[in-house]
Every structure is written in C-alpha cells, then in structure tokens.
C-alpha cells in the first residue's frame, strides 16, 4: 500500500520583522564556488523529511488511571519544548523506542532533558493507562520535521543546496535536525497570497518512491547534502556570481508553481545589501512578472530556495516573503550557500 502524506509550503519564513539568529564568519578572500565550472539550477519543489537526534515534547496528555486522569510527566515538572536526550541511559530517537523503554520499566523512568541550553534529569513513575492497557507517562513528542521547499542548485559532484535558510520547528530548534532525506514533490495547487496573508504551495509525497538524496547539514544558509546523479539531467547550467557582483535592477527567479517544469519569472532586485558574514536577507526583491502576480499574487511559502539570476548568473535564492506585501521578499546570496 502506498503511503501518501500531504504537505503545505511551510519552510519559508514569513515575518516582515525578523530576529537575528546568528552569524557564521568567513574569510574576506572567499572565491565563489563554481565560477569556473558552473552549476546546475534547481527550481523544483522537494519534500524535506529531517530526522532529529532527540525528541521534543510538544504536548501533555492525561493518562486514565484508577486514581483519575493526569499526566505524570507534567507533574514531574517537564514543559513543552523540553528536549528529551535519553531515557534510562538509552538515546531517545523516536516515540516507539521511548514507549518500549517505558513499557519495560520496573520502577522510575529517568529522562535526560535539555531546556534553554541546560541539561538535567527527571525521574517519572509510569502509570497504567486503563484505556490503552499500557504504561504511560502522559506526553507527546516529535523527532522529525517535514514540509515543502525548493531545490536551489546541484554541483558537478552531485552536492545540492536548498531553501536558503534553516529549517526549524515550532520552538525554533534547528540544531537537532541535521540529517534526513529529500523526495520529489507533486504539486497539487497553491493558495494565492494577499496583503496580510502569505500564500503557499500544496503538494504530496508518495513514500514508496526512491528518495532524491540525503540531508547532511541544516544551517543558516540553507539545507545541504548529496543528491542522485541523474537529477542533473535536463537542468539549465550556468555560472554563479559573488555577492559583490550583484546590483539593484532587473533579475529573474526560477521556480515551479504547478505540475509543470520550472519557469523563469521577472523580478527586480530592490536592494543588494553589503554583507561580510553569512545572513539570509542580503537581497530585497520584488516580483514584477505579470504572469506570476496574476496566478500567485507574488512569492508563496514553499518557494524558499528558488534560484535568483541576474545577467545569466546564479546570484541568490529566495528566503522570505513579506506578509504585508507578498510581491516582495528577501533572498540570500548564493555565495553564502555555496561557501557553507
């Protein structure tokens, strides 16, 4: 049986006011990757399934016992957003493993937990759940992230870059999601953007298909890893330009908004900000293409990672859309992506 999951384009940040989330400093004598050999353009939607190396507490649930309904985990002092590192000395990778440890415990379950950067342990007594006939501690956790983004580029040696920004969960955690897989995404439609509300791509994945590649890094400049060699076939090939070569003026984005192939759409680079360290808002862009404006209203969630080209060179990738004006957004310099 095919397992089909549906996704919305949740991987593009949508706040017009943003908070700095860190900088990675690089040397000033940086030589842009690919200037000599060039690079293959992405522009195609992908489904991202990132695997966490720990479990994040998302909610507490009541356990039905002979003495009433309550959550032992909540009573023990745990909070939403706490990161469970281990249980009874065993690394916590998924909910099935955690449930197995709880079920086989004879006494307390000792959880190693991280909160606001600090590590501590919590001892919890599991109780018997009358409704599920199993020992429970009354919490819900998650250990992965999934959603839609856009592939930015593929190198000659089958490395890829995507998104142009970190993937984070609802608690703004990114560091625990450093591995995973990417898959082809079948676009089923989109919600058009409007003032005060960002639009979004909608798509699905069929999990019995072969994955496109692996995730090996989730950083400020985007998502990176290895991709199948045949994914280069038929893609446009171009040079890239360093950040100091990018100027305000006419440009294009290369992106996919339906079941067809990626297309070039006209934009304007309103501002090319001077940057000496990696950041994801180096470019301020405005969509000017009448086709794209009529269809989508501008930039959609899920377009994050769409290549930005100027004078035939890859110069950046879309990263953000303005809630107040979906025709405008931010981009990251490609130099930061290929150099990360």
N, C-alpha and C positions, 0 to 999 in steps of 0.2 A: 504494500500500500504506500502510495506517495504521501509524504508529509509536507504539507504546504503551510507556510507561515506568511502572513501579510504584514507589511511594514509601511510606515509613513516616513517621509524625509525628515528625520528628527536630528540630523547631525550637523545642521548649520546653525550657528549661534544667531540670535535674533534681537539682541538688545542694542539700541542706539547709544545707550550709555554703558560703558564697559569697564571692567575692573582688570587691572594689570595682573597677570597670573604668572609672571616670572620671565626672566631673560636668560639666554644662553649666549655667552660672549664668544666671538670668533675673531681670528686674526684679520687685520686690515688688508693683508696681501692675498686675500682669497681669490682663487682663479675659478671662475664659474665652470661647473661640470658640464661637459657636452659641447663646449664651444667648437671643438674640433670635429667631433664625430656626430653631433646632433642627438636627437631624442625623439621618441615616438609619442604622439599625442594621445591622451586618454579620451575624456569627454563622454565616456559611457557610464551609466549608473551601475553601482555594485551594492550588494548586501554585505554588510560587515557584521561578523559574529566574533566579538572579542571575548577571550576567556580570562577571568580573573584568577589571581593566585591566592585568593582568600574569599570569605563570604561576608557580605554586607547585610546588616539587619535592616529590613525595610518596614516591618510591622510586627505587632504583637497580637496573638490570638488567645482566646480563652480555652483552657483545657477543661472538659466536662468530667468532674470527679464526684466521688460520693460526698465530698465536703463542699460542693459548689463549683462554680466556674471561675477560673482565674489563670493568669499567666505566671508560672514560676520564674521565667526569665525576667519579666518586668519587675516582679517582687525582689529579685536579686540585684536590681539596680542597673540593668542594661538599658540602653537608649537606642532609638532609631539612628542609623548612621554609624553605629559601632561596627568595627571590622573584626570578625572572628578569624583569628590566625590558626588556632589549633583547638582540638578537643581531646582531652585526656592524653595529651602529648602527641597526637596524630595531626598532621597538616590537614586543614579543612579546605577541601577543593570543591565539593558540591553538596547539595542538600541530602542526596541519597547516602553519602558517606556519613554525614552528620547524624542522620536518622538511625543509621546502623550502629553508630557508637552509643547513642542514647538508648537504643533498644537493648543493647548488650551490657549496659552498665549495671553494676550491682549496688553501687552506692551513689555518690555525687558524680556529676559531670563537671570537670574542670575546664573552663574555657579560657584560652589566652586571647585577650581582646586589645585592640588598638583604638584610642579615642584622642583626637586632636594631637596626634603625634606621640602620645604617651601609651606605654604598654602596662597592662595589669591583668590579674586573673580574677575570675568569678567562679564560685562554687554554686552549682544549681542542683537541687534534688528533683529528678524527673518524677512525674506523677502519671498514674494510669488513666488514660483517656477512655471513658466508657463508650463514647460514640465511635472511636476508631480501633478499640481493642489493642492499644499500643502505648508504650511510654512516650510522653511528650514533655517539652519544656515551654511550649507556647510562644514560638516566634516564627517569623517568615524571613528567609534570607534569599539573596540572589548572588550569583557568581559569574555572570556574564552580561554583556551589552550587545544589542543588535539594532540595526537601522540601515537607512539608505544614505549613501554618499556618492561622490563621483570620482572616478579614476582621473588623475592628472597627467601622468606620463609613465612610460616604460623605457628603460635604458637598453642598450645593446646587450648587456649581460643579464637581462631579464629581472632587473630590480624595478620596483614601482614606487610611486608616491601618490597619495590620495588625500583628499579633504582639505589640507592646508591649515588645519587646526587640530587640537587634541580632541579625543572623544572622552566624555566624562559622564558620570551617572548623575542622578538627582541630588546627590550630596557633593557634587563637584570633585569626585575622586577620579583620577586618571592613572595614577602610578601603579595601581594593581591590575590594570588591563593592558598588558604588554604583548600578549600573544593571541592567536586565533586564526581565523580563515576569512577569505573573501569569496563571494559567489556572484554569478551572473544574476542580474535583477530584471525581472519582467515588469515593465512599467504598465500599470493598468489605468492611469489617469492622473489628474492633479487637481488641487483646489487652487483657484486663481487668487492671487494676492490682491489686497486692497489696503487703503490707508488705515493704519491702526491694527492690521492683522496680516501676518505673513502667510503666503500660500505655501503649498507643499506638494511634492511628488508622492504618488502612492504606487506601491509595487509589491511583488511577492517573490518568494524563492521556493523552488522545489528541491528538497534536501537530497534526493537520490541522484542529482546531477553531480558531476565532478566539480570540485571547488576550483576557483581560478588561481588561488595562491594562498600564501601564508602571511600572517602578521608577525613581525618581529620587533616593531618599535612603534610606540604611541607617544608622540612628542608635541611640543608647542607648534612646530612647523608642519605637522600632519601625521599621517599613518604610512608606514613603510614596511616592505617585505619583498619576497620573491613571488614571481608570477609565471604561469606556464608560458613557455617559449612561443607557442603558436598564437598567443594573444597579440603579438606584434603584427601579425599578418593583416595587410589591408589598411593599416593605420597611417595617417599622414606623418611624415618625418620632417623635422625642422631643427634649426639651430636654437639655442637659448641665449638670452641677454642678461647681463648682470644688472643689479639694481640701479647703478649709476647711469645706465643707458636708457632707462625708462623715463619718458617725458609725458606731461599732460597733453592730451589730444586724442585723436581717433584711435580706436583699438577694436578688438573682437573677442568674444568668448566662444568656446567650442563646447557645446553641451547637448544633452538629449532630454526632450520633454514628452516623448511618446514612445511607441513601439518601434519607430524607425531608427535610422542611424543618426549619429551626432551631426549637428549643423553649426555653421558659423553665424553669429549674430553680432550686429554692430553695437558697440558701446563707446563711451567716452571716458578716458581716464581724467577725472576732475583734478586729482592731486596725486603726485608721486612724492611721498614723504621721505625725507632723508633719514636713514636708519643706519646705525653702526652695530646693531645687535639684533638677534632674531626676534621678530614680533610678527603677529598675524594681521596687522592692519596698516600695511605700508602703502596701499593703494586705495584711493576713494574712487569708485566707479559709478557710472550712470548708464542704464540701458537706453539706447536711442533707436533700436531696431523696431520698426512699426509692427512687424510680424509677431515678435516676441511679446511686445507690450499688449497687443490685442489678444493674444492667446493666454498669457500667464499673468499679465499685469506687471511683469518685471522678473526679479530674482525669486526663486522658490526655495524653500527648505528642501534639501536633498541635492541641490546644485553645488553644494560645497565641494570644492576641488576642481570645478570646471576650469580648464585652461584659459588663460588670458594671453592674447597675442597682440603684438604691435610690430609693424613693419616686417611681418613674416616670421618673427622670432617669438618663442615662448618666453613671457616675461613674468608670469604670476599665475595665481589661482584664486578663484572666488572663495571667500571665507565667511562673510556675514551679509545679512540683509537688514536694512533699516525698517523697523516696524512702522515708523511714521511715514515712510515713502518707499514702497517695495521696488521702485525703479532704481534705487540706489543701494550701494553696499560697499563692503571692503574687500580687499584682496591682499594676499601675501606675496612677496617677491619670490620668484622661482629660485633665486639664488639661495634663499634660506632653506627651501625644500631639498634641493639637490646637494646642498652642502651639509645637511643634518645627518 
